[in-house]
């Protein structure tokens, strides 16, 4: 068991060099604002956005952007679930 270097949450690292919990890791590498930034997105809107942004719904030239947005929305939903809001 380790503590996340970003948020302090306890997590089991998949590799010995992982220092961020999965949620912080996704947020960091997807370029998403942390929850403390004050960005609020209700669960239904996030789910609708996920359906619209999913890479399978876009041509190949937008796949990378759609993937990043989908990852960011999934991280936001994971955070909401962790806080008991989803």
Biotite code that builds the C-alpha atoms (Angstrom):
import biotite.structure as struc

atoms = struc.array([
    struc.Atom([0.000, 0.000, 0.000], chain_id="A", res_id=1, res_name="UNK", atom_name="CA", element="C"),
    struc.Atom([1.278, 3.466, -0.922], chain_id="A", res_id=2, res_name="UNK", atom_name="CA", element="C"),
    struc.Atom([0.105, 7.058, -0.592], chain_id="A", res_id=3, res_name="UNK", atom_name="CA", element="C"),
    struc.Atom([-0.500, 9.185, -3.678], chain_id="A", res_id=4, res_name="UNK", atom_name="CA", element="C"),
    struc.Atom([2.105, 11.957, -3.992], chain_id="A", res_id=5, res_name="UNK", atom_name="CA", element="C"),
    struc.Atom([-0.600, 14.283, -5.363], chain_id="A", res_id=6, res_name="UNK", atom_name="CA", element="C"),
    struc.Atom([-3.712, 13.784, -3.210], chain_id="A", res_id=7, res_name="UNK", atom_name="CA", element="C"),
    struc.Atom([-2.482, 11.538, -0.371], chain_id="A", res_id=8, res_name="UNK", atom_name="CA", element="C"),
    struc.Atom([-5.005, 8.771, -1.060], chain_id="A", res_id=9, res_name="UNK", atom_name="CA", element="C"),
    struc.Atom([-4.009, 5.198, -0.268], chain_id="A", res_id=10, res_name="UNK", atom_name="CA", element="C"),
    struc.Atom([-3.614, 2.957, -3.311], chain_id="A", res_id=11, res_name="UNK", atom_name="CA", element="C"),
    struc.Atom([-1.877, -0.227, -4.443], chain_id="A", res_id=12, res_name="UNK", atom_name="CA", element="C"),
    struc.Atom([0.675, 0.683, -7.138], chain_id="A", res_id=13, res_name="UNK", atom_name="CA", element="C"),
    struc.Atom([0.725, -1.518, -10.224], chain_id="A", res_id=14, res_name="UNK", atom_name="CA", element="C"),
    struc.Atom([4.473, -0.946, -10.608], chain_id="A", res_id=15, res_name="UNK", atom_name="CA", element="C"),
    struc.Atom([7.127, -0.111, -8.004], chain_id="A", res_id=16, res_name="UNK", atom_name="CA", element="C"),
    struc.Atom([7.716, 3.316, -9.590], chain_id="A", res_id=17, res_name="UNK", atom_name="CA", element="C"),
    struc.Atom([4.061, 4.470, -9.526], chain_id="A", res_id=18, res_name="UNK", atom_name="CA", element="C"),
    struc.Atom([3.693, 7.395, -7.140], chain_id="A", res_id=19, res_name="UNK", atom_name="CA", element="C"),
    struc.Atom([0.240, 8.650, -8.167], chain_id="A", res_id=20, res_name="UNK", atom_name="CA", element="C"),
    struc.Atom([-3.127, 6.988, -7.575], chain_id="A", res_id=21, res_name="UNK", atom_name="CA", element="C"),
    struc.Atom([-5.008, 6.028, -10.771], chain_id="A", res_id=22, res_name="UNK", atom_name="CA", element="C"),
    struc.Atom([-7.292, 9.067, -10.584], chain_id="A", res_id=23, res_name="UNK", atom_name="CA", element="C"),
    struc.Atom([-4.431, 11.577, -10.176], chain_id="A", res_id=24, res_name="UNK", atom_name="CA", element="C"),
    struc.Atom([-2.412, 9.797, -12.834], chain_id="A", res_id=25, res_name="UNK", atom_name="CA", element="C"),
    struc.Atom([-5.237, 10.060, -15.390], chain_id="A", res_id=26, res_name="UNK", atom_name="CA", element="C"),
    struc.Atom([-5.841, 13.691, -14.456], chain_id="A", res_id=27, res_name="UNK", atom_name="CA", element="C"),
    struc.Atom([-2.153, 14.579, -14.719], chain_id="A", res_id=28, res_name="UNK", atom_name="CA", element="C"),
    struc.Atom([-1.564, 12.874, -18.024], chain_id="A", res_id=29, res_name="UNK", atom_name="CA", element="C"),
    struc.Atom([-4.859, 13.957, -19.575], chain_id="A", res_id=30, res_name="UNK", atom_name="CA", element="C"),
    struc.Atom([-4.285, 17.588, -18.580], chain_id="A", res_id=31, res_name="UNK", atom_name="CA", element="C"),
    struc.Atom([-7.478, 17.840, -16.534], chain_id="A", res_id=32, res_name="UNK", atom_name="CA", element="C"),
    struc.Atom([-8.007, 20.433, -13.842], chain_id="A", res_id=33, res_name="UNK", atom_name="CA", element="C"),
    struc.Atom([-8.018, 19.003, -10.296], chain_id="A", res_id=34, res_name="UNK", atom_name="CA", element="C"),
    struc.Atom([-11.303, 19.036, -8.339], chain_id="A", res_id=35, res_name="UNK", atom_name="CA", element="C"),
    struc.Atom([-9.975, 21.948, -6.280], chain_id="A", res_id=36, res_name="UNK", atom_name="CA", element="C"),
    struc.Atom([-10.057, 24.115, -9.433], chain_id="A", res_id=37, res_name="UNK", atom_name="CA", element="C"),
    struc.Atom([-13.800, 24.550, -8.873], chain_id="A", res_id=38, res_name="UNK", atom_name="CA", element="C"),
    struc.Atom([-14.950, 22.949, -12.122], chain_id="A", res_id=39, res_name="UNK", atom_name="CA", element="C"),
    struc.Atom([-18.321, 21.278, -11.546], chain_id="A", res_id=40, res_name="UNK", atom_name="CA", element="C"),
    struc.Atom([-19.944, 18.867, -13.968], chain_id="A", res_id=41, res_name="UNK", atom_name="CA", element="C"),
    struc.Atom([-23.031, 16.938, -12.950], chain_id="A", res_id=42, res_name="UNK", atom_name="CA", element="C"),
    struc.Atom([-23.013, 13.183, -13.481], chain_id="A", res_id=43, res_name="UNK", atom_name="CA", element="C"),
    struc.Atom([-25.686, 13.079, -16.189], chain_id="A", res_id=44, res_name="UNK", atom_name="CA", element="C"),
    struc.Atom([-23.916, 15.764, -18.229], chain_id="A", res_id=45, res_name="UNK", atom_name="CA", element="C"),
    struc.Atom([-20.601, 13.918, -17.847], chain_id="A", res_id=46, res_name="UNK", atom_name="CA", element="C"),
    struc.Atom([-22.190, 10.653, -19.010], chain_id="A", res_id=47, res_name="UNK", atom_name="CA", element="C"),
    struc.Atom([-23.787, 12.389, -21.993], chain_id="A", res_id=48, res_name="UNK", atom_name="CA", element="C"),
    struc.Atom([-20.476, 14.023, -22.864], chain_id="A", res_id=49, res_name="UNK", atom_name="CA", element="C"),
    struc.Atom([-18.777, 10.618, -22.660], chain_id="A", res_id=50, res_name="UNK", atom_name="CA", element="C"),
    struc.Atom([-21.231, 9.200, -25.174], chain_id="A", res_id=51, res_name="UNK", atom_name="CA", element="C"),
    struc.Atom([-20.633, 12.146, -27.522], chain_id="A", res_id=52, res_name="UNK", atom_name="CA", element="C"),
    struc.Atom([-16.851, 12.264, -27.115], chain_id="A", res_id=53, res_name="UNK", atom_name="CA", element="C"),
    struc.Atom([-16.121, 8.546, -27.399], chain_id="A", res_id=54, res_name="UNK", atom_name="CA", element="C"),
    struc.Atom([-13.395, 7.923, -30.030], chain_id="A", res_id=55, res_name="UNK", atom_name="CA", element="C"),
    struc.Atom([-15.554, 5.355, -31.864], chain_id="A", res_id=56, res_name="UNK", atom_name="CA", element="C"),
    struc.Atom([-17.914, 8.189, -32.832], chain_id="A", res_id=57, res_name="UNK", atom_name="CA", element="C"),
    struc.Atom([-15.239, 10.257, -34.592], chain_id="A", res_id=58, res_name="UNK", atom_name="CA", element="C"),
    struc.Atom([-13.097, 9.972, -37.727], chain_id="A", res_id=59, res_name="UNK", atom_name="CA", element="C"),
    struc.Atom([-9.470, 8.902, -37.403], chain_id="A", res_id=60, res_name="UNK", atom_name="CA", element="C"),
    struc.Atom([-8.145, 12.464, -37.538], chain_id="A", res_id=61, res_name="UNK", atom_name="CA", element="C"),
    struc.Atom([-9.998, 13.317, -34.300], chain_id="A", res_id=62, res_name="UNK", atom_name="CA", element="C"),
    struc.Atom([-9.372, 10.017, -32.511], chain_id="A", res_id=63, res_name="UNK", atom_name="CA", element="C"),
    struc.Atom([-6.498, 11.332, -30.361], chain_id="A", res_id=64, res_name="UNK", atom_name="CA", element="C"),
    struc.Atom([-8.463, 14.374, -29.181], chain_id="A", res_id=65, res_name="UNK", atom_name="CA", element="C"),
    struc.Atom([-11.577, 12.272, -28.529], chain_id="A", res_id=66, res_name="UNK", atom_name="CA", element="C"),
    struc.Atom([-9.497, 9.790, -26.526], chain_id="A", res_id=67, res_name="UNK", atom_name="CA", element="C"),
    struc.Atom([-8.022, 12.542, -24.316], chain_id="A", res_id=68, res_name="UNK", atom_name="CA", element="C"),
    struc.Atom([-11.441, 14.046, -23.657], chain_id="A", res_id=69, res_name="UNK", atom_name="CA", element="C"),
    struc.Atom([-12.942, 10.632, -22.915], chain_id="A", res_id=70, res_name="UNK", atom_name="CA", element="C"),
    struc.Atom([-10.104, 9.882, -20.470], chain_id="A", res_id=71, res_name="UNK", atom_name="CA", element="C"),
    struc.Atom([-10.639, 13.234, -18.741], chain_id="A", res_id=72, res_name="UNK", atom_name="CA", element="C"),
    struc.Atom([-14.371, 12.644, -18.383], chain_id="A", res_id=73, res_name="UNK", atom_name="CA", element="C"),
    struc.Atom([-13.783, 9.120, -17.059], chain_id="A", res_id=74, res_name="UNK", atom_name="CA", element="C"),
    struc.Atom([-11.373, 10.551, -14.457], chain_id="A", res_id=75, res_name="UNK", atom_name="CA", element="C"),
    struc.Atom([-13.998, 13.105, -13.416], chain_id="A", res_id=76, res_name="UNK", atom_name="CA", element="C"),
    struc.Atom([-16.609, 10.360, -13.041], chain_id="A", res_id=77, res_name="UNK", atom_name="CA", element="C"),
    struc.Atom([-14.147, 8.261, -11.018], chain_id="A", res_id=78, res_name="UNK", atom_name="CA", element="C"),
    struc.Atom([-13.615, 11.238, -8.707], chain_id="A", res_id=79, res_name="UNK", atom_name="CA", element="C"),
    struc.Atom([-17.373, 11.676, -8.336], chain_id="A", res_id=80, res_name="UNK", atom_name="CA", element="C"),
    struc.Atom([-17.768, 7.989, -7.517], chain_id="A", res_id=81, res_name="UNK", atom_name="CA", element="C"),
    struc.Atom([-14.993, 8.204, -4.945], chain_id="A", res_id=82, res_name="UNK", atom_name="CA", element="C"),
    struc.Atom([-16.813, 11.096, -3.302], chain_id="A", res_id=83, res_name="UNK", atom_name="CA", element="C"),
    struc.Atom([-20.127, 9.207, -3.405], chain_id="A", res_id=84, res_name="UNK", atom_name="CA", element="C"),
    struc.Atom([-21.703, 11.539, -5.977], chain_id="A", res_id=85, res_name="UNK", atom_name="CA", element="C"),
    struc.Atom([-22.172, 9.074, -8.819], chain_id="A", res_id=86, res_name="UNK", atom_name="CA", element="C"),
])
